[in-house]
Amino acid sequence: MFNTPSYPDFCILHGDCMQRLHEIEDNSIDTIFADPPYFLSNGGISVQSGKQVCVDKGDWDKGGTPEYIYEFNRKWLSLCRTKLKENGTIWISGTHHNIHVVMRCLQELGYKVLNTITWQKTDPPPNLSCKYFNFSTELIIWARKYEKKTHKFNYETMKQLNGGTQMTDVWRIPAVSKWEKEQGKHPTQKPLRLLYRIILASTNMGDTILDPFSGSGTTGIAANLLGRKYIGIEQDRTFVQLSIARREAIEDTNVRKKLYDKMRENAQETTVLVNHMRMKDRELAMKTGITYVRAGDARGSLLVRQGFERLGYICLHTDGNNPQLFKLTKKGFQIWTAEALRELGFSAANAPYYAVLRFDPCKMVEYDQPIESFKEKLTLIAHIEPLRSFIGIK
C-alpha cells in the first residue's frame, strides 16, 4: 500500500484489483468511478499531436474471448458492489467494445442503472480510415447498489451549474489537455473536468471515493481538490508513482489553485454580471426587477466582452457589500436610454445608453463560494464572472 501520513486522504493500493479489493472494508465506499479495460488494443491506429500512432495501450487492454470479457467484468463489479454503502453509486466508462457487457453484468448483479451519460469530446482526433463516422463519444453508466434504496444526487448544484435548467445526460467536455500531463501521462487518462462533474454530482464533502483502475490518479486528484477522500488500485508501479507525484504537486498552493480553476472551466458555462448599484438604485431595482449597466464608455463596450452572451444571473452589490445573486427571468437584454431609466427613478447619469436586464427580486439564489472580486478595490466596475465562482462546493 502506498499511503503516507502526509496524505491521509489519498491512498494507492499497488496490485491487481481482483485481489486488493478484498482488503477494502465492506459497505465503506460512497462512490466508485471505474475506467476498466475497453479491450480495444488490437493494432488499430489513431492521431496524437498530429501524428499517426498505434492505439494499443498495453497487454491489459488486449481483447479476449467474449466469455473472458464477460467473466472479467462480472467479477470486479461483484466485488465493488460489496464495498459500496447502501446508498452508494458507481460510474463506469466505456465504448461499444465493453460497455454493453458491463450493462448486462450490472443488471444481473442487482444494481439499479440510473443514467447512461454520453461524454461528447469537443476535440476528438480524426478517423484515419474514413470508413466510419468519427469516434467522438464515450459512454458512462451511472448505477446505484440497490434497486429500491435511494442515492445521493446533488440535483440543485448540477442545475445551477447548467444555468438554472436540468442538466442532461449529454456532457460536452474536452479530452485530456497538456496541463493535465505535467507530471507524466497515461494512455487512457480521463480529463479532470469529467471527474469534477461526476464527483460533484454524487458525493458530499468528506465522502470516500474508490477507483479500482486508478491509472494516473485523476479520480484521486479531483476528489482531494473537492474535499473528498480517495482509495485507488493500480497494478502498474510506474503509474502508482505518477499518481503520487500528481498528489505531491497539489501541495503547492499555486498548483492546486490552477488545477482547481481548470477543472471547473466550461466553454458553454453560464455567466454572472457582477454589478455595483448605489443603495438608492439598488432598492429601486429590488422593487422593479430591473438592473442595468452602461452599454459602453471610452474604454469600449461591455456588451462585446467575452461571456456577455451567456449571461444567466446578476449579482448586485453596493461597494462590494452584501452581494445578492439572482437568476435572470429572460435571456438577453434591452438597450434603454438614460432618460427612460431616470423616468423610473434610477440615477443613470454616466452614459446615454444602458443594457437593461430583468430578474425576479423574490427569488434570491443561495451560493456557497465568496468570490474574490468583492475583496478588490475595483468594485465599482461591472464585470463578468463564470457561475462556478459562486456555486460548486457544498
Protein Blocks (a to p, Z undefined) as FASTA:
>chain_A
ZZdfklmmbccdeddfklmmmmpcghkbfbdcddddehlagoiacdeehiacdfbfbjkl
pccdfklmmmmmmmmmmmmmmmpcfkbccdddddfklmmmmmmmmmmnopacfbdcdddd
fbbccdfklpaccdfbdcdddddfbfklccdddfklmmmmnoopacdfbdcdddddfklm
mnoccfkbccfklmmmmmmmmpcehiacddfblonommmmmmmmnopacddddfblklmm
mmmmmmmmmmpmklmmmmmmmmmgcfkbccdddddddfklmmmmmmnopacddfbdfkop
fklgghjlmgcbdcddeehiaiacdddfbgcjddddfklmmmnopaklmbfbdcdddddf
klccddfbdcfklmpmklmbccdddfklmgopZZ
